Amino acid sequence: MRRTDGELILLWTLPVLGIIWLSVFLLFPGFVHPMSPTMSAEEVAAFYRDPENLPRIRYSMIVFNWFAVGLIPFLALIVMQIRRMAHRTPIFSYSIIACAAGGPTIFLVADLFWLLAAFRPERDPQLIQLFNDLAWVTFASQVGFLIAQSVILALAIFLDRQARPVFKPWVAHFNLLIAVAMVPASFVGLAMDGPIAWDGLLTFWVRNIAIGLWIAVMGVVLGQAIHRQRAEEGVGRMSGSESGTGALPGQPAGSLLRRIAWHWRHNPKRELWIAWWTMVVFYQLFGLLFFVVTPTQPRRSPGGSPRGSCSGSTTTTTACSSVLRSSSSSPE
C-alpha cells in the first residue's frame, strides 16, 4: 500500500475516534457533573457504590483504555508534516514524538486510578477517596506534555521558511493560545474550590474544550496539508526532511545585529541551539523555584540540628528522650 494512502486511512480514523471519545466522556458520571474536591470520603464512596454509577464508571474506563491511544497515530501524522518543513535538523519531529508518548500515557494512568476506585467499592472510604484524588489530580494537572506539544509545533511552523509553508501562520498562533488555555490546570493542586480546582471553570471546562478544539482544528488543517501534498508531489512520493533547505547564502558583512539575524535564519544548527538554550533556561528557572522560593530544608535549632530532630550525639539523644518522656507523662 502506498504511503500517502496509509496517511489518509489514519486521518479518517480521527472522526470515528472523536465520536467514541465524546460518547465515553458523557458515559462517565464523574464528567457530566464534575466531582468536587470538597466531597467527603463517605460522599466519594457513595458515588462509586451507587448501582447506577458503578457499571458506567467501569465500562467507560475500559473503553478509554482501548481508544485513548488512538491519539498517537494522529500525532504521528503531524510529525510527518513537520518533516516536510524547511528545518535544518529533525529536532522538532523528535520532540513531538516524545510528547506523543507522554500525554496519552498520563491519561491512561488517571484512567487506571478511576478503575481501581470502582474495582472494590466496598473498601474503606478513605482508600476510595485516595484513588479518586489520584485520578482527578493526574487527569487535571499533568498538562506539561500538551503545552510543550503545542509550543513546539508553533515554533516549528514559525521557522518553516518555505515559499509555501506546510501550515499557515495562524495555526502557530492557534497552538500558542491552546497552550495558554491549559496553563491554569497545572495549578490544580493549590485549590479545593474556585476556577483552578479540578472541577473549576479553567481547569475542567476551559482545558477540556481547548483539547477538543485542538484535535478538531488540527485534524482539518492536517487533512488539508496531506491533500495538498498529494496534489503537489503525487501519490506515494516520499518528501525528504531536507526539502526546501537549498544552499546557504553567504554571510553578510555589517553590524553585529545583521550577522545575528543572518545566523538566526540560515545557521544549520539553529533548531539545536533553540532546544539547548530552552533546556538550560527551563532548568535554571526550575532550580530557582525549587531552592529559593520553595522551603526545602527544615529550620535549624540554635545548636545546629534541625528543629524537632533527636538525631546526633548520645548526649543529645538522651536529652531528647527525657523531654519526650516528661511531655508524655505531664497532665493534659
C-alpha positions as CSV (number, residue, x, y, z in Angstrom):
1,M,0.0,0.0,0.0
2,R,1.3,3.4,-0.8
3,R,2.5,5.7,2.0
4,T,0.2,8.6,1.4
5,D,-2.8,6.3,1.2
6,G,-1.8,5.0,4.7
7,E,-1.8,8.6,6.0
8,L,-5.3,9.2,4.7
9,I,-6.5,5.9,6.4
10,L,-5.1,7.1,9.7
11,L,-6.5,10.6,9.2
12,W,-10.0,9.3,8.6
13,T,-9.9,7.2,11.8
14,L,-9.9,10.5,13.7
15,P,-13.6,11.3,13.3
16,V,-14.5,7.8,14.4
17,L,-12.3,8.1,17.4
18,G,-13.7,11.5,18.2
19,I,-17.2,10.1,18.4
20,I,-16.1,7.3,20.6
21,W,-14.2,9.7,23.0
22,L,-17.2,12.0,23.3
23,S,-19.5,9.1,23.9
24,V,-17.3,7.7,26.7
25,F,-16.8,11.2,28.1
26,L,-20.6,11.5,28.5
27,L,-20.9,7.9,29.8
28,F,-18.6,8.6,32.8
29,P,-20.9,10.1,35.5
30,G,-18.0,12.0,37.1
31,F,-17.5,14.1,33.9
32,V,-21.1,15.2,33.2
33,H,-21.3,16.8,36.6
34,P,-17.6,17.1,37.7
35,M,-17.0,15.7,41.2
36,S,-16.0,18.3,43.7
37,P,-12.6,18.1,45.6
38,T,-14.5,19.1,48.7
39,M,-16.6,15.9,48.8
40,S,-16.0,13.9,52.0
41,A,-14.7,10.3,51.9
42,E,-18.2,9.0,52.6
43,E,-19.7,11.0,49.7
44,V,-17.0,9.8,47.3
45,A,-17.5,6.2,48.4
46,A,-21.3,6.6,47.9
47,F,-20.7,7.9,44.4
48,Y,-18.7,4.7,43.5
49,R,-21.1,2.4,45.3
50,D,-24.2,3.8,43.5
51,P,-25.6,0.9,41.4
52,E,-26.3,3.3,38.6
53,N,-22.8,4.8,38.6
54,L,-20.7,1.7,39.1
55,P,-21.2,0.0,35.8
56,R,-20.9,3.3,33.9
57,I,-17.6,4.0,35.6
58,R,-16.1,0.6,34.9
59,Y,-17.2,0.4,31.2
60,S,-16.2,4.0,30.4
61,M,-12.7,3.4,31.8
62,I,-12.3,0.1,29.9
63,V,-13.3,1.8,26.6
64,F,-11.0,4.7,27.4
65,N,-8.2,2.1,27.9
66,W,-8.8,0.8,24.4
67,F,-9.2,4.0,22.4
68,A,-7.2,6.7,24.3
69,V,-4.0,5.6,22.5
70,G,-5.8,6.4,19.2
71,L,-4.4,9.9,19.5
72,I,-0.8,8.6,18.9
73,P,-1.3,7.9,15.1
74,F,-2.8,11.4,14.8
75,L,0.3,12.9,16.4
76,A,2.5,10.7,14.1
77,L,0.8,12.3,11.1
78,I,1.7,15.8,12.5
79,V,5.3,14.5,12.8
80,M,5.3,13.5,9.2
81,Q,4.2,17.0,8.2
82,I,6.9,18.6,10.4
83,R,9.5,16.6,8.5
84,R,8.4,18.3,5.3
85,M,9.2,21.7,6.8
86,A,12.3,23.6,5.9
87,H,14.3,22.9,9.0
88,R,18.0,22.3,9.4
89,T,17.6,19.4,11.9
90,P,14.8,16.9,12.9
91,I,14.8,18.1,16.5
92,F,11.1,19.3,16.3
93,S,10.0,15.9,15.0
94,Y,11.7,14.1,17.8
95,S,10.3,16.4,20.4
96,I,6.7,15.9,19.1
97,I,7.3,12.1,19.2
98,A,8.3,12.4,22.9
99,C,5.2,14.4,23.7
100,A,3.1,11.9,21.8
101,A,4.4,9.2,24.1
102,G,3.8,11.2,27.3
103,G,0.4,12.7,27.0
104,P,-1.7,9.6,26.4
105,T,0.3,7.6,28.9
106,I,-0.6,10.1,31.7
107,F,-4.2,10.0,30.8
108,L,-4.2,6.2,30.9
109,V,-2.7,6.4,34.5
110,A,-5.6,8.6,35.6
111,D,-7.9,6.1,33.9
112,L,-6.3,3.3,35.9
113,F,-6.9,5.1,39.2
114,W,-10.6,5.6,38.4
115,L,-10.9,1.9,37.6
116,L,-9.2,0.9,40.8
117,A,-11.6,3.1,42.8
118,A,-14.5,1.3,41.2
119,F,-12.9,-2.2,41.4
120,R,-13.7,-2.8,45.1
121,P,-16.3,-0.2,46.1
122,E,-16.8,-2.0,49.5
123,R,-13.3,-1.0,50.7
124,D,-12.6,1.8,53.2
125,P,-14.0,5.1,52.1
126,Q,-10.6,6.8,52.7
127,L,-8.9,4.5,50.2
128,I,-11.6,5.1,47.6
129,Q,-11.1,8.8,48.1
130,L,-7.4,8.4,47.7
131,F,-7.8,6.6,44.4
132,N,-10.3,9.3,43.3
133,D,-7.9,12.1,44.2
134,L,-5.1,10.4,42.4
135,A,-7.3,10.1,39.3
136,W,-8.5,13.6,39.3
137,V,-5.2,15.3,40.1
138,T,-3.4,13.3,37.5
139,F,-6.0,13.9,34.9
140,A,-6.3,17.6,35.5
141,S,-2.8,18.8,36.4
142,Q,-0.5,16.8,34.1
143,V,-0.7,19.2,31.1
144,G,3.0,19.7,30.6
145,F,3.3,17.4,27.6
146,L,0.3,19.0,26.0
147,I,1.6,22.5,26.5
148,A,5.1,21.6,25.2
149,Q,3.5,19.8,22.2
150,S,1.6,23.0,21.2
151,V,4.6,25.3,21.8
152,I,6.9,23.0,19.8
153,L,4.5,22.8,16.9
154,A,4.1,26.6,16.9
155,L,7.8,27.1,16.9
156,A,8.2,24.6,14.0
157,I,5.6,26.5,12.0
158,F,7.2,29.8,12.6
159,L,10.6,28.5,11.5
160,D,9.3,26.9,8.3
161,R,10.9,29.3,5.7
162,Q,9.4,27.9,2.5
163,A,7.6,29.9,-0.1
164,R,4.5,27.8,0.6
165,P,4.8,26.6,4.2
166,V,3.2,23.3,5.3
167,F,0.9,25.0,7.8
168,K,-0.2,28.6,7.7
169,P,1.0,31.1,10.4
170,W,-2.4,31.3,12.1
171,V,-2.0,27.6,13.0
172,A,1.0,28.5,15.1
173,H,-0.9,31.3,16.8
174,F,-3.8,28.9,17.5
175,N,-1.4,26.4,19.1
176,L,0.0,29.1,21.4
177,L,-3.5,30.1,22.5
178,I,-4.2,26.5,23.3
179,A,-1.0,26.2,25.4
180,V,-2.0,29.4,27.3
181,A,-5.5,28.0,27.9
182,M,-4.1,24.8,29.5
183,V,-1.6,26.6,31.9
184,P,-4.1,27.2,34.8
185,A,-4.8,23.4,35.0
186,S,-1.2,22.8,36.2
187,F,-2.0,24.6,39.5
188,V,-4.9,22.3,40.4
189,G,-3.1,21.1,43.5
190,L,-3.3,24.5,45.1
191,A,-7.1,24.8,45.4
192,M,-10.1,22.8,46.6
193,D,-12.6,25.2,45.0
194,G,-12.7,28.0,42.6
195,P,-11.7,28.3,38.9
196,I,-8.5,26.3,39.2
197,A,-9.9,23.4,41.2
198,W,-10.2,20.2,39.2
199,D,-13.9,20.9,38.7
200,G,-13.4,24.6,38.1
201,L,-14.0,26.7,35.1
202,L,-10.4,27.0,34.0
203,T,-9.1,23.5,34.9
204,F,-12.0,21.4,33.8
205,W,-14.1,23.2,31.2
206,V,-11.6,25.5,29.5
207,R,-8.9,22.9,29.5
208,N,-11.1,20.1,28.1
209,I,-12.7,22.4,25.5
210,A,-9.2,23.5,24.4
211,I,-8.1,19.9,24.0
212,G,-11.2,19.0,21.9
213,L,-10.9,22.2,19.8
214,W,-7.2,21.5,19.2
215,I,-7.9,17.9,17.9
216,A,-10.7,19.2,15.7
217,V,-8.8,22.2,14.2
218,M,-5.6,20.3,13.7
219,G,-7.4,17.4,12.1
220,V,-8.8,19.8,9.5
221,V,-5.5,21.6,8.7
222,L,-3.7,18.3,8.7
223,G,-6.1,16.9,6.2
224,Q,-5.6,20.0,4.0
225,A,-1.9,19.6,4.2
226,I,-2.0,15.9,3.2
227,H,-4.3,16.5,0.3
228,R,-2.1,19.4,-0.9
229,Q,1.0,17.2,-0.6
230,R,-0.8,14.6,-2.8
231,A,-1.6,17.2,-5.4
232,E,1.9,18.7,-5.5
233,E,4.1,15.6,-5.2
234,G,1.9,12.8,-6.5
235,V,0.5,9.8,-4.6
236,G,3.2,7.8,-2.8
237,R,6.1,10.2,-3.5
238,M,8.4,10.5,-0.5
239,S,9.2,14.0,0.7
240,G,12.6,14.2,2.4
241,S,13.1,16.0,5.6
242,E,15.6,18.4,4.0
243,S,13.2,19.7,1.4
244,G,13.5,23.4,0.8
245,T,16.8,23.8,2.6
246,G,19.0,24.5,-0.5
247,A,22.4,26.1,-0.4
248,L,23.0,28.7,2.2
249,P,23.7,32.3,1.1
250,G,27.0,33.9,2.0
251,Q,27.3,35.5,5.4
252,P,26.8,39.3,5.1
253,A,29.2,41.9,6.4
254,G,28.0,44.7,8.5
255,S,26.7,45.3,12.0
256,L,26.5,42.7,14.7
257,L,22.7,42.7,14.7
258,R,22.7,42.0,10.9
259,R,25.1,39.0,11.4
260,I,22.9,37.7,14.3
261,A,19.8,37.9,12.1
262,W,21.6,36.1,9.3
263,H,22.6,33.2,11.7
264,W,19.1,33.1,13.0
265,R,17.7,32.5,9.5
266,H,20.4,30.4,7.9
267,N,22.5,28.6,10.6
268,P,22.2,24.8,10.0
269,K,22.2,24.2,13.8
270,R,19.5,26.8,14.6
271,E,17.0,24.3,15.9
272,L,19.6,22.5,18.0
273,W,20.6,25.8,19.6
274,I,17.0,26.7,20.4
275,A,16.4,23.3,22.0
276,W,19.6,23.5,24.0
277,W,19.0,27.0,25.4
278,T,15.4,26.2,26.1
279,M,16.5,23.3,28.3
280,V,19.1,25.5,30.0
281,V,16.7,28.3,30.8
282,F,14.0,25.9,31.9
283,Y,16.2,24.1,34.4
284,Q,17.7,27.4,35.7
285,L,14.1,28.6,36.4
286,F,13.2,25.3,37.9
287,G,16.2,25.4,40.2
288,L,15.4,29.0,41.3
289,L,11.8,28.0,42.1
290,F,12.8,24.8,43.9
291,F,15.7,26.0,46.0
292,V,14.8,29.7,46.6
293,V,11.1,30.0,46.6
294,T,10.2,26.6,48.0
295,P,11.4,25.8,51.5
296,T,13.3,22.5,51.0
297,Q,15.1,22.3,54.3
298,P,13.7,22.3,57.9
299,R,14.8,25.2,60.0
300,R,17.7,24.6,62.3
301,S,17.8,25.0,66.0
302,P,20.5,27.2,67.6
303,G,22.5,24.0,68.4
304,G,22.8,23.3,64.7
305,S,20.5,20.3,64.4
306,P,17.2,20.5,62.5
307,R,14.4,21.7,64.7
308,G,12.4,18.8,66.1
309,S,15.2,16.3,65.4
310,C,16.5,14.0,68.1
311,S,19.5,12.7,66.0
312,G,23.0,13.5,66.9
313,S,25.3,12.6,69.8
314,T,24.5,10.4,72.7
315,T,24.0,13.4,75.0
316,T,21.6,15.0,72.6
317,T,19.6,11.8,72.1
318,T,19.4,11.3,75.9
319,A,18.2,14.9,76.4
320,C,15.5,14.4,73.7
321,S,14.3,11.2,75.3
322,S,14.0,12.9,78.6
323,V,12.0,15.7,77.1
324,L,9.7,13.2,75.3
325,R,9.1,11.2,78.5
326,S,8.4,14.3,80.5
327,S,6.0,15.6,77.9
328,S,4.1,12.3,77.7
329,S,3.8,12.0,81.5
330,S,2.7,15.6,82.0
331,P,-1.1,16.0,82.7
332,E,-3.2,17.4,79.9
